[in-house]
Amino acid sequence: MKDALVVVTNYNGKHFLDDCLGSVAAQTGVSFDTVVVENGSSDGSLEHLRAHWPQVLIERVEVNIGFGHGLNVGFSGRLDSYRHIVFLSNDVKVEPNWLAPLVQALDADPRTALCN
């Protein structure tokens, strides 16, 4: 079981993807996967993901189902494979060493269910 699944939603945000996914991919000290929920973009996002981010899991949705529903699609059926689920918008660029302290904080107290 991996430490975390990072779920990123995207709708016509191709111009954000490299910064967002690059910052997530640079995380160290934790085991994790990244899934992008592609909400029916028309800006070439899906093709860009396939060409430049082969290590990222992709969930394709034919139409824009919105941020919240997209997050649900991203982790649906994956809860048994990850100890924590992390949600990001595609326009977020995380700091180096952001994920490991988040996982450590969640692990420190089993009563903790949510961090922001």
N, C-alpha and C positions, 0 to 999 in steps of 0.2 A: 504494500500500500504506500502510495506517495504522500508527501506532506500536504500538497496543495494542488488544486486546479484553479488556474486563473482564467476567468471567463470574460471575454471582451466582446461587446456588441458593436456592430458596424453598419451604418447606412450611409452610402455615398461619402465615406470618409477616407478614401484612398490616400489623400494627402496627409492624414494623421498616422497611418498604419506603421510606417517604418520607424518613426520616433517612439511610438507606443510599444510596439513589439520588440524593438531593439532594446529598449530600457528594461522590459520584462525579461528578455532572454539573457541579459547580463547578470541576473541575480545569482548569488552563490550561497552555499551553506544549507540549502534545502532541496529536496527532490520535488519537482513539479512539472506539470504540463500546462500548455496554454491552448485554449479553444477560442476561436473567433466565430461568433454567430453572425453570418453574413445575411442581412435583412433585405435581400432583393435589390441591391445597389445597381445603379445604371452607369457608374463612373469607372468601371473596370476594376473595382476592388477585388472581386473574386479571382479574376485572372492574375492580378498582382500578387495576391496571397499564394496562389498555386505556384507562380513562377519564382517568388522571392522568399517565401516562408514555408518550405516543405515540412519543417519540423512542427508547425502549428496545425493542430486539428481544426477542421472547418465544419461547421454546421450550416448548411445553406437553407435559407427560407426563401420561398419565391416572392413574397411580398413583405413590406416593412410591417412587422408586428410590434414594433416599439421596444424600448429599452427593457422594461420589466419582463415582458413575455420572452424577449430574446435571452435574458439571463436564465429563465426557466428552461428554455431549450438547451442552453449551453451545459447545464449540469444534470439534466434529466438522464437517468439511467447510468450515471457515473458516481453516485454517492458511495458505492461500496469500494471504489478504487482510490479515494482520496480522504485524508483526515479533515481537510479544510477546503472550503470553497471561497474564492476571492473574486469579487466583481469589480470590473473596470470599464470605464467609458473609453472609446477609441481615441479621444483627445487628451488622454492622460499620459504623461511621461513620468515614470516613477524614478525615485532616487536610487543610486546604487545601494545595495544592502538594505533594501526596503522590506523584502519578503521574509527573510529569516527572523528579524525581530518581531514581526507580526505573528508568525507561527509560534515563536517562543512565548509571546504574551498569551496567545490562546491556549497553549499547552500548560502554562503555569497554573491555571485555575480551571479545573474541569467544569465549573459552573458558568464559565464565560462562553457565550454563544455568538457574540457579535462584537466586532471592533470597527472603528472608523478612524 
